[in-house]
């Protein structure tokens, strides 16, 4: 009976993970949560700005604010979902899946980083249609908005990906 008790004791308290794993796990999800707060704040701020300026402007400026509002409903939704997931992960403390979790989070930011170039290119193409079609205000305003949002997301995704890679990822995976 004594050996069974010792085995159970060691099984419960020896998870095979160091305290450093726990610290890095918490750092990953706390910083991801902070990043999602930044994304949510950007989204909310753009929505408020859009609601204020869209009816008070006209032409391409009005379309710019309209697109910002629409685009940032998605940013706000993704940011809030990310905050919820980060909080859940901090409560779960699933350290066994830590290296895979790092790879998934960093990969998501890296993929989004490359997609951001498509937003910028698409916005630039729309913007340039303005000149081709004799001042098409919709194309100009939506294009300018896509370029603006793409540039913000490019910087955001780059920063988040690099942070994970430099501060956390290399300590656990070596392959990021």
C-alpha positions in Angstrom: 0.0 0.0 0.0 2.9 2.3 0.8 4.3 1.9 -2.7 1.0 2.6 -4.3 0.7 5.8 -2.3 4.2 6.8 -3.3 3.4 6.1 -6.9 0.2 8.1 -6.8 2.0 11.0 -5.1 4.8 11.1 -7.6 2.3 10.8 -10.5 0.3 13.7 -9.3 3.1 16.1 -8.5 5.7 15.1 -11.2 4.1 16.2 -14.4 7.4 16.3 -16.3 7.2 20.0 -16.8 9.4 22.5 -15.3 8.4 25.7 -13.6 9.9 27.5 -16.6 7.2 25.8 -18.8 4.5 27.2 -16.6 6.0 30.7 -16.7 6.4 30.6 -20.5 2.9 29.2 -20.9 1.4 32.0 -18.8 3.5 34.6 -20.7 2.3 33.3 -24.0 -1.4 33.5 -23.1 -1.1 36.8 -21.2 0.7 38.5 -24.1 -1.7 37.0 -26.6 -4.5 38.4 -24.4 -2.8 41.8 -24.4 -2.5 41.7 -28.2 -6.2 40.8 -28.5 -7.0 43.8 -26.3 -5.0 46.0 -28.7 -6.9 44.5 -31.7 -10.3 44.9 -29.9 -9.5 48.5 -29.0 -8.4 49.3 -32.6 -11.7 47.7 -33.8 -13.9 49.5 -31.3 -12.2 52.8 -31.9 -12.6 52.5 -35.7 -16.3 51.6 -35.3 -17.0 54.6 -33.1 -15.0 56.8 -35.5 -17.0 55.3 -38.4 -20.4 55.9 -36.7 -19.4 59.5 -36.0 -17.8 60.5 -39.4 -19.8 58.5 -42.0 -23.0 60.7 -41.8 -20.9 63.9 -41.4 -18.8 63.4 -44.6 -19.5 62.7 -48.2 -17.8 61.2 -51.2 -14.7 59.0 -50.8 -14.2 60.1 -47.2 -17.7 58.8 -46.3 -16.9 55.5 -48.0 -13.6 55.3 -46.2 -15.4 55.5 -42.8 -18.0 53.1 -43.9 -15.5 50.4 -44.8 -13.5 51.1 -41.6 -16.6 50.4 -39.6 -17.5 47.2 -41.4 -13.9 45.9 -41.4 -13.5 46.6 -37.7 -16.6 44.7 -36.7 -14.6 41.6 -37.7 -11.4 42.9 -35.9 -13.5 43.5 -32.8 -15.1 40.0 -33.0 -11.7 38.3 -33.5 -10.2 40.3 -30.7 -12.9 39.5 -28.2 -12.8 35.8 -29.2 -9.0 35.9 -28.7 -9.4 37.4 -25.2 -11.9 34.7 -24.2 -9.6 32.0 -25.6 -6.5 33.4 -23.8 -8.4 33.6 -20.5 -9.6 30.0 -20.9 -6.1 28.8 -21.7 -4.7 30.6 -18.6 -7.3 28.9 -16.4 -6.7 25.5 -18.0 -2.9 25.5 -17.6 -2.6 22.7 -20.1 1.2 22.8 -20.1 1.5 19.4 -21.8 0.3 20.9 -25.0 2.5 24.0 -24.6 5.0 23.5 -27.5 2.1 22.8 -30.0 0.2 25.7 -28.6 3.1 28.1 -29.3 3.5 26.8 -32.9 -0.3 27.2 -33.6 -0.5 30.7 -32.2 2.7 31.9 -33.9 1.7 30.2 -37.2 -1.7 31.9 -37.2 0.0 35.3 -36.8 2.5 34.5 -39.5 -0.2 33.4 -42.0 -2.2 36.5 -41.2 0.9 38.6 -41.8 1.1 37.3 -45.4 -2.6 37.7 -45.9 -2.3 41.4 -44.9 -0.3 42.0 -48.0 -3.3 40.9 -50.0 -5.4 43.4 -48.2 -3.0 46.2 -49.0 -2.7 45.1 -52.6 -6.5 44.8 -53.0 -6.9 48.2 -51.4 -4.3 49.7 -53.6 -6.0 48.2 -56.7 -9.4 49.7 -55.6 -7.8 53.0 -54.9 -6.2 53.1 -58.3 -9.6 52.4 -59.9 -10.6 55.8 -58.7 -8.4 57.4 -61.4 -9.3 54.9 -64.1 -13.1 55.5 -63.7 -13.1 59.2 -63.3 -13.2 59.6 -59.6 -15.2 56.6 -58.4 -15.6 57.7 -54.8 -16.6 54.2 -53.6 -13.5 52.5 -55.0 -11.2 55.3 -53.6 -12.7 55.3 -50.1 -12.9 51.5 -49.8 -9.4 51.2 -51.2 -7.9 53.7 -48.8 -9.6 51.9 -45.9 -8.3 48.5 -47.0 -4.8 49.9 -47.2 -5.1 51.5 -43.8 -6.5 48.4 -42.2 -4.0 46.2 -44.0 -1.1 48.3 -42.8 -2.3 48.2 -39.2 -2.8 44.4 -39.3 0.6 43.9 -41.0 2.3 45.6 -38.1 0.2 43.9 -35.5 0.7 40.4 -36.9 4.4 41.0 -37.4 4.9 42.2 -33.9 2.8 39.4 -32.3 4.6 36.7 -34.4 8.1 38.0 -33.7 7.3 38.4 -30.0 6.2 34.8 -29.7 9.2 33.6 -31.8 11.8 35.7 -29.9 10.5 35.7 -26.3 8.8 32.4 -26.0 9.0 30.1 -29.0 12.8 29.6 -29.3 13.0 28.4 -25.7 10.5 25.6 -26.2 10.6 24.5 -29.8 13.8 25.7 -31.5 12.0 25.5 -34.8 9.9 28.6 -35.0 
